[in-house]
Amino acid sequence: MDVGVLGGTFDPIHNGHLAVAGEARLKLGLKLVLFVPAGDPWLKEQAEVTAAVHRLEMVKLALADRPEFGVATVDLERPGPSYTENTLADLRRQLGEDARMYFILGIDALAEFDLWRNPVRILQMCTLVAVRRPGALAVDTASLERRLPGIAARLVVLDNELVDISSTDIRQRVATGLSITDLVPAPVERYITQHGLYRLTGA
């Protein structure tokens, strides 16, 4: 079984995440794409992250009518920082040795992949799927290969430029009273409103 893995803070999940997952599923013929909300994302140690209970519920709401997508809570169940190598190892145990995993990331993140924790082990467990964002530069495969020999054989680049939506922008729009109707699924927008997420203190 071929399974896509899309990790992230999902603070909040938005239509861009769904578009990327859908594009990868169709282009690569994946049976399922798993969304994996981060527990304690190490790359965002200095940033305030919304409580996991809210982020997880928003992911579940966004995927409720999308059977081709699923949610995995391995990073929320494991204490400490979320590292991709741990995520993939946990998913491997759940999915079985026959599953082929495709880890989906942005083309900008790929440029610093060699700085991730244990990138060699990650490449042993999955194929990387780099999705180009609008305006992003082309990936320098030769440079990546010099830094991490063998990565080119474990890398797929999706060239389609998909909708450019940012969770940071969504949070800022909510804080300033702007609409996010076209940026997130309707159930997610309702949840954000009902729970007063991303509003400025005292607002």
C-alpha positions in Angstrom: 0.0 0.0 0.0 1.3 3.4 -1.0 0.6 6.0 1.7 1.4 9.7 1.8 2.4 11.4 5.0 1.8 15.1 5.5 3.1 16.4 8.8 2.7 19.8 10.2 1.5 22.0 13.0 -1.8 22.6 11.3 -2.4 25.8 13.2 -4.9 25.8 11.6 -5.2 23.3 8.8 -6.3 25.1 5.6 -7.3 24.5 2.0 -3.7 24.7 0.9 -2.9 21.6 2.9 -5.8 19.8 1.4 -4.8 20.8 -2.1 -1.2 19.6 -1.6 -2.4 16.3 -0.2 -4.8 15.8 -3.1 -2.3 16.6 -5.7 0.3 14.2 -4.3 -2.4 11.4 -4.0 -3.5 11.8 -7.6 0.0 12.3 -9.1 1.6 9.3 -7.2 -1.4 7.0 -7.1 -1.5 6.9 -3.3 -4.2 4.9 -1.6 -4.3 7.3 1.4 -2.7 10.5 2.7 -2.2 10.7 6.4 -2.2 14.1 8.1 0.1 14.0 11.2 -0.4 16.9 13.6 2.8 17.7 15.4 2.9 17.5 19.2 5.9 19.7 20.1 7.4 20.9 16.7 11.1 21.4 17.4 11.4 23.9 14.6 8.9 26.2 16.3 10.3 26.1 19.8 10.2 29.8 20.2 6.7 30.3 18.7 3.5 29.9 20.6 1.5 27.0 19.2 -2.2 26.4 19.7 -3.1 23.6 22.1 -3.0 20.2 20.4 -6.6 19.4 21.3 -7.8 22.3 19.1 -5.3 21.6 16.2 -6.3 17.9 16.1 -10.0 18.7 16.2 -9.7 21.1 13.3 -7.8 18.4 11.3 -10.6 15.9 12.0 -13.3 18.4 10.9 -11.4 19.2 7.7 -11.1 15.5 6.8 -14.5 14.3 7.9 -15.9 14.1 4.4 -12.6 13.0 2.7 -12.2 9.2 2.9 -9.0 9.5 0.9 -7.4 11.3 3.8 -6.8 10.1 7.4 -5.3 11.5 10.6 -2.5 9.9 12.6 -1.9 11.0 16.2 1.5 9.4 16.7 3.3 12.7 17.3 0.6 13.8 19.8 0.9 10.6 21.7 4.7 10.7 22.0 6.2 13.0 24.6 8.8 15.5 23.7 9.7 17.2 20.4 8.3 15.9 17.1 11.0 14.6 14.8 10.3 13.2 11.3 12.4 10.1 11.9 10.3 9.2 15.0 7.0 9.9 13.1 8.0 7.6 10.2 9.2 4.9 12.5 5.9 4.9 14.5 3.9 4.9 11.3 6.0 2.0 9.9 5.0 0.0 13.0 1.3 0.8 12.5 1.2 0.4 8.7 3.4 -2.7 8.4 6.6 -3.3 6.5 4.8 -3.7 3.2 3.6 -0.1 3.2 5.5 2.4 1.0 5.6 5.8 2.6 5.8 9.1 0.7 6.7 12.1 3.0 5.3 15.3 1.6 7.1 18.6 2.2 7.4 22.0 0.7 10.2 22.7 -1.8 11.6 25.3 0.6 12.0 22.8 3.4 13.8 20.4 1.0 16.6 22.9 0.7 17.5 22.4 4.4 16.7 18.7 4.6 20.3 17.8 5.3 20.0 19.8 8.6 17.1 17.7 9.8 17.6 15.1 12.5 19.0 11.9 11.0 18.1 12.6 7.3 19.8 9.4 6.2 17.4 7.3 8.3 14.4 9.3 7.0 15.5 8.5 3.4 15.7 4.8 4.3 12.1 4.8 5.5 10.3 6.9 2.8 10.4 8.7 -0.5 10.4 12.5 -0.3 7.7 14.3 -2.2 8.7 18.0 -2.6 5.8 20.3 -3.6 6.7 23.5 -5.3 5.0 26.6 -3.9 4.1 29.7 -6.1 7.3 31.7 -6.7 9.6 29.0 -5.2 13.0 28.4 -6.9 13.7 25.1 -8.7 15.3 22.5 -6.5 19.1 22.0 -6.9 19.2 18.2 -7.0 22.9 18.1 -7.7 23.6 20.2 -4.6 21.4 17.9 -2.5 23.0 14.8 -3.9 26.5 16.1 -2.9 25.3 16.8 0.7 23.3 13.6 0.9 24.4 10.9 -1.6 21.4 8.9 -2.7 18.7 11.5 -2.1 18.0 12.0 -5.8 16.8 8.4 -6.1 14.4 8.9 -3.1 13.0 12.2 -4.3 9.9 13.2 -6.4 9.2 16.8 -7.2 5.7 17.9 -8.0 6.0 20.9 -10.3 2.4 22.1 -10.1 2.2 25.5 -8.4 -0.7 25.1 -6.0 -2.7 27.6 -4.0 -0.5 29.7 -1.8 -2.1 29.8 1.7 -0.3 30.3 5.0 -1.4 29.4 8.5 0.4 32.5 9.8 -1.6 34.7 7.4 -4.9 33.0 8.5 -4.1 33.6 12.2 -3.3 37.3 11.4 -6.5 37.7 9.5 -8.6 36.3 12.3 -6.8 38.5 14.8 -7.6 41.6 12.7 -11.2 40.6 11.9 -10.7 39.7 8.3 -12.5 36.9 6.5 -10.9 33.4 6.1 -13.9 31.9 4.4 -12.0 31.0 1.2 -8.9 29.8 3.0 -10.2 27.0 5.3 -12.9 24.4 5.2 -16.3 25.7 6.6 -16.2 23.4 9.6 -12.8 24.7 10.5 -13.9 28.3 10.2 -16.8 27.6 12.5 -14.6 25.9 15.1 -12.2 28.8 15.1 -15.1 31.2 15.7 -16.8 29.1 18.4 -13.6 28.7 20.4 -12.2 32.2 19.9 -8.9 31.0 18.5 -6.3 33.4 17.1 -8.1 36.5 18.5 -6.0 39.2 20.0 -5.9 39.3 23.8 -8.8 41.3 25.0 -10.5 41.3 21.6 
